[in-house]
Amino acid sequence: MRRFSLIFLVIVFVGCTHNVVPSATNEEKIREYSATAVLLSDFSMKIVGHYHSQNLTIPKDFDTKQFFSLLEKIYPDQLSVKHVQNNYRVFVRPLDDGYSVMLCDPKTDRKIMEDFSCHVNRVEIRLWENNVPAPCVCEGNWKQFCE
């Protein structure tokens, strides 16, 4: 009986320890993604502000290369720009008079978030919050998120 109790306690301890590690890692990812979402919102404010200050709209051919090129010129914190550029697969596309930025995990190729620049104070799609895996594909029905 003692042997069974000892084995049971070891299994419970290992099981509890095993469950603690993934949640800590998950919390770290949530913090990272939340901070990155704040950065995307700030990027959006700077980019939209840049074009509006010149009475221009976002170019119809706006893409990832132009996105980072403009941020390199106008964004004061280049380390943040490089962080996004180096830690995510980034896709930028024009949308009507705006644009979207989609970030995907480079290892799993899962979509993490997509910002449509229609609400400069928040990222519209935040998939890390519900932990539902999604393919790295731009949202087709994006207008519903801008209403």
Secondary structure, 3 states (H helix, E strand, C coil): CHHHHHHHHHHHHHHHHHHHHHHHHHHHHHHHHHHHHHHHHHHHHHHHHHHHHCCCCCCCCCCHHHHHHHHHHHCCCHHHHHHHHHHCEEEEEEECCEEEEEEECCCCCEEEEEECCCCCCCCCEEHHHCCCCCECCCCCCHHHHHC
